[in-house]
């Protein structure tokens, strides 16, 4: 897993403090920004978060580049709807050899790992075969309806048709390949490695950390949430001081479903 903080609102904590103070000030934001000191910002943010006044933190956002994660993870990630996502497409990107994520429980069990690996290899073989079958049928239909090209076809092998079409009409070749892979991709498993760029405002991030840093969250997305939390703490330490699982700053809300192992905080 690779997580990079691509961009974030400059002076994020100062922006939040000034925005919140504007609600009770006669002067404008520009003057409020100038008056803020690091000490004042920290004190005010601590007060702001302690009383649960969270709307001002929506004014700042953070953008992450995430790689080496499964589609199992991203299916959970996009449930956090107040965010923007850009994910690598299996419709436009042909996966000649797809990478996949192995859960720790399977990685540590040799029998399970063997079965898992075989399933991944079968998925790749099925994908490759489906791409060939689907594109070959579309190649044949194209040539049969093209009187100019038909005379150049010496055999209707997949390779021969693909080569002729590629050199004659690259646009049509690409169109057919896209149509084939967008249908063949259905055979790929959730284990497929994917890449995604995510932008969330601070309030959405707080909610995300509350749900996904919890011990009850699935292992992979919990690891991602913890990594993202470390990244934002580096640039906005006061804002995210108590971010994380609910037990970091209070009682566990899970009731009978609690893990029974609250996170220890230094």
N, C-alpha and C positions, 0 to 999 in steps of 0.2 A: 504494500500500500504506500502510495506517495501523496502527500497533502502539501500544497503550497498556498500561502496567502498571497493572492495576486495583487489585490488592491483593497483599500479601505478608505473611509472618509478621513481626510486630514484633520488633526486636532479633534478627534472624535469626542473625547470627554469634555473638552471646552465647548464644543458645539452643543452638546446635550445640556450642559449646565446653563449656557447662555439662553438657549431656547426655552428651558423651563422657567428661568428667571424673568423672561420677557412677559410671561403671563401676569406678573405682579409688578412690572416696572413701567415708569413713565418714559424712560429713554429707550432708544432703539438697540437692536442686536449688536451693531457695530461698536457702539460705546460699551455695551456689556462685555463683549469679547475682549476689549482692551483692558477692562478693569479686572478680569479674572487672573488670579495667580494659580500656580499648580496646587498650592495648599488649599486655596478657596474652592477650587474645582473638586478636589478630593473630598473635602468636608461636605460640600453640597451634594455630590453624587451619593455618598454614603447615606445622607439623610433622604435623598430622593428614593433610593432603592429600599430603604427601611420602611417607608410609608406606602410602598407599592405603587408609586406614581410612575408608571412605565411608558406612557404615551410619548414623552419627549425622546426616549431612546430609539424611537422609530426613525429619527432624523439621520442616523448614521448606519452605514451598511458595510458589509465585508464580502469579498469575492474570493472563492477558493477554486483551485484546480485540483481535481482528485483523479488519481489513476490507480490501476491495480486492484480494483474492487469488482465484485460480482454484480450481476443484474438482480440478484436477490436483494443486495444492499440498496441499489438505486430504486427498486420497487417500493422499498420502505421510505427512502429518502424523499421521494416526490410526494409523499402523503403530507409533508409539511408544505402546505399550498401557498403560503404568503412568501414566495421566493421565486427566483428566476433560474431556469435550468437550460443548459445546452449540452446534450449528450451525443456521443459518437453513434452514428446511425448504422445499423446492420442492413438497412435498405440500400444505402449508397456505398458502403465500404464492404468489399468482398473479402471474406475471411478465409484465405487459402490455408491458414493454419491458426485456428483460434486459440488464444490463451484462456486458461480457466483457473478459477480460484478453488483451492482445496480447503475445506473447513478443518479446523484443528483436530476435532474428534476423529475425522477420517484419516488425516495425516498420521495420527498416532496409532492407527490400527492397520496392520499390514494387510489383513484379509479385506477389510473395507476399502483400503487404498487401491488394491489390485482391481477390485470390481469397479470402483469409481473411475480409474484410469481407462479401463476397457470401455466403459460407457461413453467417456469423452471421445475416444478414438472412433467408436461406432458413429457418434454424432457427426464427426468430421467427414467420415466416409459417406454417410448418408447425404450430407449437405453437398459434397462434391458431385456425387452421382445425380442428385436432383437438379443441380445447376446444369449439368451436361444434358440430361434428358429434356429439361424444359427449354433450354436455349436451342438445342438441336431441332426440336419441332418448329420453333419460331424461325430458325434459319431456313428450313425447308419450305415453309410457307412463303417466306420472303422471296426466295429464288423462283419458286413456281409461279409467282405473280409478276415476275420481272423478265420479260422476253429478251432484254438486252444481255442480262447476266447469265441466263440459263445455258447459253452455248459455251461458257467458260467452265462449267462444272463437269469435271471428268469423273468424280465419284461423290456420293452423298455422305461421305464420312464426316463426322463432327469436326475434325481438325481441318479438313479441306474447306468445308463451308465457312468455318470461322475465319480462316486465313483470307479467303477471297473477299468476304464481306468487310473484314477489317481494313483491307487496302482500298476497297472500292467506296465504302460508305461508313466511315468511323462513327458518325452520329447515330446511324441505325444500329451498328454493332453495339454501341454503348447502351442504347435504348433497350435492346434485347437482353443484354447482360443484366441490366438493372431489374428488368421484369423477372428474370430467372432467380436472381439472388433475393429479391424481396419476397418471393414465395418459398424458396428453399430455406430461408432463415428460420422458419417455424420449427424446424427440427432441432435447433440449437437449445441447449439447456440453460437454466438460470445461472449456472456456474460460469457462464461466459464472462471473461474480463471485459470491463468497459471503462470509459473515461468520461468525466462530466465536469462542467464548470457550474458552480453554484453561487448565487448571490442572495444573501439574507440581510434584512435589517437586524439591529441588535435585539429588538424585542422577540422577533421570530427565532433568533439564535438562542435566546434564553429558554424559550419553550422547547426548542430542539434538544438543548443540553439537558433540560429537566427530564425529558422522556428517554433520551438515548444514552446518557451517561449512567443511567440506573443499571444495577446489576441484573435486573430482569430483562434488559434489552438483549437482542441477539448479539452474539460475540463480535461479528464483523462490524456492524454499525456502531456498536459501543466503542470499539477501537477507533473508528473514524471520528466519532464525537469527541472522544478524549483528546485526540490529536488536534482537531479543530479548536478545541477549548484552549489548549496550550498555545496555539498560534495567536489567538486573539488576546490572551492574557499578556503577551509580550508587548502589544501595542496599546492596549486599554486595560491595564491591571486593576484599576479601581472599579471600573464598570463591571468587569467579569469576576470580581473577587469572590463572590459567593455563587457563581454560576456552576451548574452541574446537577447531579441527582438531588432531588428534594431533601434528602437526609443530610446534605451538606449544611443546610441552614435551618433545618427544622425537623419535624416528624415525617416519617414515611407515610405517603398517602395510599399505599397499596393494600392496607388492611390485612386480611387473612392471606393475601397473595404476596406479602412482603418476603424478600429474600432472607430476612433475619440477620443480614450482615451489613449494617449501615457503613457507608464509607467514612474512614477516619480522616479527620482534617487536622493538619498541624496548626 
